[in-house]
Amino acid sequence: MLESLRGKRMMFVGDSLNRGQYVSMVCLLHRLIPEDKKSMETYNNDALTVFRVKDYNATIEFYWAPFLLESNSDNAVVHRISDRIVRKGSMNKHGRHWKGVDILVFNTYLWWVTGQDMKILKGSFKDVEKEIMQMSTEDAYRMAMKSLLRWVTRNLDRERTRVFFTSMSPTHSKGDWGGEASENCYNQTTPIADSNYWGSDSRKSIMKVIGEEFSKSEFPI
């Protein structure tokens, strides 16, 4: 893996699901690297974390952006906000940190699923009088996917950069598949036997949006 990453930047972008993937990958690799040949640093108010492998001139990075678009949940440390607001068409705020990356792995899903309509800001968060409209989860998510695909097409070189997208995370609740709702998945080793099982937090309507929008993409993802 390190040889494959020689001279390259790999970045995970999204919420805690991708942060978990990033941490897992770094944990697998870092034990092979001498202490004086690696480093871990944070930038941009902790939004960007960079693991650097010096002998390979390679980095594995994570950038916190739970909606990919600018939002009021962009603080990498303090972001547990129930009244979530996403700024329409604001991919460039975070996207400027993604340019020049060789392997990009995006994710965004769970933060959109609030059980209510999403609040979408049409202007700037700096505006005194804010213009906010409400959209269904599916419509808001479609807006975000269109913005992502537009940004990728305009800003990345398809001959150089590989782009991946992670969609839904599995349902966290054990109660969904037979246990007590207060319990978790610790020590559970048996697969779910019900062939019709579909997690309560897993929306087929969101997957439909992903399928429809990504099928139109000129950039291979």
C-alpha positions in Angstrom: 0.0 0.0 0.0 2.8 2.4 0.9 4.5 1.7 -2.4 1.2 2.4 -4.2 1.0 5.7 -2.4 4.6 6.8 -3.1 4.6 10.5 -4.1 0.8 10.7 -3.7 -1.9 12.3 -1.5 -4.9 10.3 -0.4 -7.7 12.1 1.4 -10.9 11.0 3.1 -13.6 13.7 3.1 -16.8 13.7 5.1 -18.1 12.8 8.5 -17.2 10.4 11.3 -17.8 7.4 9.0 -14.9 8.4 6.8 -12.9 9.5 9.8 -13.2 6.0 11.1 -12.0 4.6 7.7 -9.1 7.1 7.8 -8.0 6.1 11.3 -8.3 2.4 10.5 -6.0 2.8 7.5 -3.4 4.8 9.4 -3.5 2.3 12.2 -2.8 -0.6 9.7 0.2 1.2 8.1 1.9 3.3 10.9 3.3 0.3 12.8 5.4 -0.6 9.7 7.0 2.9 9.7 9.9 4.0 12.1 8.9 6.8 14.5 11.3 9.3 12.9 9.9 8.6 9.4 6.2 9.6 10.1 4.2 12.4 11.5 0.6 13.4 12.3 -0.5 17.0 12.2 -3.8 19.0 12.1 -4.5 22.2 10.2 -7.4 24.6 9.4 -8.8 24.6 13.0 -8.6 20.8 13.2 -10.7 20.2 10.1 -7.7 18.7 8.2 -5.6 15.9 9.7 -2.5 14.8 7.8 -0.5 11.6 8.3 2.8 12.0 6.5 5.1 9.1 5.5 8.4 10.8 4.8 10.4 8.1 3.0 7.5 7.6 0.5 6.7 11.3 0.1 3.1 10.3 0.8 0.2 11.6 2.9 -3.0 10.1 4.1 -5.4 12.8 5.1 -8.9 13.4 6.6 -11.0 16.5 6.0 -14.1 17.1 8.2 -17.1 18.2 6.0 -20.2 16.3 7.1 -22.4 17.8 4.3 -19.5 18.4 1.8 -21.1 21.8 1.3 -20.6 24.6 3.8 -22.8 24.2 6.9 -23.2 25.3 10.5 -21.8 21.9 11.5 -18.3 22.5 10.0 -16.5 22.9 13.3 -14.4 19.7 13.5 -14.6 19.6 17.3 -18.0 21.2 18.2 -20.6 20.1 15.7 -23.4 18.3 17.4 -26.1 20.7 16.1 -29.7 19.7 15.9 -30.8 22.7 13.9 -28.7 22.0 10.8 -28.3 24.5 8.0 -26.5 23.9 4.7 -25.4 26.7 2.4 -26.5 26.1 -1.2 -23.8 25.9 -3.9 -20.9 26.3 -1.4 -18.6 23.5 -2.4 -15.6 25.8 -2.9 -15.3 26.6 0.8 -14.0 23.1 1.5 -13.1 22.1 -2.0 -10.1 24.4 -2.1 -8.4 22.0 0.3 -9.1 19.0 -1.9 -7.4 20.2 -5.1 -4.2 18.4 -6.0 -5.2 15.2 -4.2 -4.5 11.9 -6.1 -7.1 9.7 -4.4 -10.3 11.2 -2.9 -12.8 9.3 -0.9 -16.0 11.2 -0.2 -18.9 10.3 2.1 -22.0 12.1 3.3 -25.4 10.6 4.4 -26.4 10.4 8.0 -26.3 14.1 8.8 -29.0 14.7 6.2 -31.4 12.2 7.9 -32.9 14.4 10.6 -36.5 13.3 10.3 -37.5 16.8 9.2 -37.0 18.9 6.1 -33.5 20.3 5.6 -32.8 24.0 6.0 -30.9 25.4 3.0 -29.3 28.8 3.2 -29.4 30.8 -0.1 -27.0 33.6 0.9 -24.1 33.7 3.3 -23.8 32.8 6.9 -22.4 36.3 7.4 -25.7 37.9 6.2 -27.6 39.7 9.0 -30.9 38.7 7.4 -30.6 35.1 6.3 -32.7 33.7 3.5 -33.5 30.1 4.4 -35.7 27.7 2.5 -36.7 24.2 3.4 -36.3 21.1 1.2 -37.1 17.5 1.7 -34.1 15.3 2.6 -34.1 13.8 -0.8 -34.2 17.1 -2.7 -31.5 18.6 -0.5 -29.3 15.5 -0.9 -29.8 15.7 -4.7 -28.7 19.3 -4.6 -25.5 18.3 -2.7 -24.8 15.5 -5.2 -25.2 17.8 -8.1 -22.8 20.3 -6.5 -20.2 17.6 -5.7 -20.3 16.2 -9.3 -20.0 19.7 -10.7 -17.1 20.5 -8.5 -15.3 17.2 -9.3 -15.7 17.7 -13.1 -14.5 21.3 -13.0 -11.6 20.9 -10.6 -10.1 17.5 -10.9 -8.0 15.8 -13.7 -9.6 12.4 -14.5 -6.3 11.2 -15.8 -4.6 11.8 -12.4 -7.2 11.6 -9.6 -9.3 8.6 -8.5 -12.5 9.5 -6.8 -14.6 7.2 -4.6 -17.9 7.8 -2.9 -19.2 6.0 0.2 -22.9 6.1 0.7 -24.9 4.8 3.7 -23.5 3.4 6.9 -25.3 0.4 8.4 -27.9 1.0 11.1 -26.1 1.4 14.5 -29.0 0.2 16.6 -29.1 -3.5 17.7 -32.8 -3.2 18.3 -33.3 -3.1 14.6 -32.4 -6.8 14.3 -33.6 -8.5 17.4 -31.7 -7.2 20.4 -32.5 -4.6 23.0 -32.5 -1.1 21.6 -30.1 0.1 24.4 -27.4 -2.5 23.4 -24.8 -2.3 20.7 -23.1 -4.8 18.4 -20.3 -5.9 20.7 -19.6 -9.6 20.5 -22.2 -10.1 17.8 -20.9 -12.5 15.1 -23.9 -13.9 13.4 -25.1 -12.3 10.1 -28.7 -11.1 9.8 -30.7 -14.0 8.4 -33.7 -12.1 7.1 -33.3 -11.6 3.4 -35.8 -8.7 3.4 -33.9 -6.8 6.2 -33.4 -3.1 5.5 -32.0 -0.9 8.3 -34.4 1.7 9.7 -31.8 4.4 9.2 -31.1 3.3 5.7 -33.2 5.2 3.1 -33.7 3.6 -0.3 -34.9 7.0 -1.5 -31.4 8.4 -0.8 -29.8 5.5 -2.7 -32.1 6.2 -5.6 -30.8 9.8 -5.7 -27.2 8.6 -5.7 -27.9 6.1 -8.5 -29.7 8.7 -10.6 -27.1 11.5 -10.2 -23.9 9.5 -10.4 -25.1 7.7 -13.5 -25.0 11.1 -15.3 -21.4 11.9 -14.2 -18.8 12.3 -16.9 -16.1 11.8 -14.2 -15.7 8.1 -13.2 -16.6 7.7 -9.5 
